[in-house]
Amino acid sequence: MTEKPDKQRSDSRVELLTRCRLEIQGKKYDCLVDNISTTGASVEVPAKELNHIQVGDMGKLDVLLLSPVSYHCRVVRISSEQIGVHFVDQ
C-alpha cells in the first residue's frame, strides 16, 4: 500500500487492491477497491453493471481491510469501469 497525495483532497489516498461488496438500491455487486481514504474510495465495477448505478445513488460499501469494514456511501463519479464513492454518516 502506498499513499497517494492529491492537491484537491483533504486527506491522502491509500492505493490497495482488495475485494468489496457494493450494495445500491438493494442490488449487490462484487467489486474491487483500488484506493481508499478516510472520506471515500475508488471502486472497480464490471462494466455491464454500470448501467444500474447513477451518480447520487446511496448505498453501502463492505470492504475487506485488516477486518471487514462497512461504510454508508454516495456515488460521486462514474467512469468506464470505476466509480468514486464518498462516505457519508448514517
Secondary structure, DSSP 8 states (H G I E B T S, - for coil): -EEE--TT-SS-EEEEEEEEEEEETTEEEEEEEEEE-SSEEEEE--GGGGGG--TT-EEEEEEESSSEEEEEEEEEEE-SSEEEEEE---
